Amino acid sequence: MSVPFTVVIPARYGSTRLPGKPLADLAGKPMVVRVAERAKASGASEVVVATDDERVRTAVAEHGIRACLTRADHKTGTDRLAEAVHILGLRDSDIVVNVQGDEPMLDPALMLRVAVLLAERPDVAMTTACHPIAVAEDAFNPNVVKVALDRRGDALYFSRATIPWARDSFATDLGSLPAGLPLYRHYGLYAYRVAFLRDFPNLEPAPIEQFEALEQLRALWHGYRIAVEIAQGAPALGIDTPNDLARARALYEEDDGSMTR
């Protein structure tokens, strides 16, 4: 199925744990440029970096990537995305894929799949992706966001807690996961129709969103449905800390060239 879509990459310069993260060097290019290159490989009609900082805009422009300057006071990446689609003049029916600016190894095929899934599901407001959790360390890590799904593959809930909780197994063993437990790690990757994206920042924040610090819960709290693509293979490395950045640099050094072409 051929689906036209735009990838927008929110890239805020400030970062508590890794200041200047979008411009961190990865194999000779800024990290946000590496993300944009991966996004271009998805078949997107256009790839745009939405940033609050002239240094980021200049850096991506030097690599032939379109960028737009947004306000610096946005509370969330989705708010920045909503301003970006207004600047870009996109139509309400257009599909936008939100790729995080710290995901330089995200599979381009997964970006395409969330766009296609949204086009196939007119009954949902947005789509996202997840990956099966295979190790207990991830299951009990609050920095690993989980999603519980219904029979159609739509999100029931997102949480930093371990959901679903295997009551009997975990009562005696927290070091392994029982076979068949439908435990999924959520990717911070979303596809929206522009009309919903324009409305989203105006929705009242949800109590569950504020306590979990997960803004996608706002959509569920207001009754919107979110379809979830289940990805296979190893999850992509996101970069939040200096240690993550060091791992990413090592992976790029070991790469056969597919990530740097």
FENUR-V131674 format. One record per helix or strand of 2 or more residues. SS is the DSSP state (2 for helix, 1 for strand). FROM is the first residue (numbers start at 0). LEN is the number of residues. If there is no record, write none. Layout:
# FENUR-V131674
ss:SS from:FROM len:LEN
ss:SS from:FROM len:LEN
This chain:
# FENUR-V131674
ss:1 from:5 len:6
ss:2 from:20 len:3
ss:1 from:24 len:2
ss:1 from:28 len:2
ss:2 from:30 len:10
ss:1 from:45 len:6
ss:2 from:53 len:8
ss:1 from:65 len:4
ss:2 from:76 len:12
ss:1 from:94 len:5
ss:2 from:107 len:13
ss:1 from:125 len:7
ss:2 from:135 len:4
ss:1 from:145 len:4
ss:1 from:153 len:6
ss:2 from:166 len:6
ss:1 from:183 len:10
ss:2 from:193 len:7
ss:2 from:206 len:6
ss:2 from:215 len:6
ss:1 from:225 len:6
ss:2 from:241 len:13
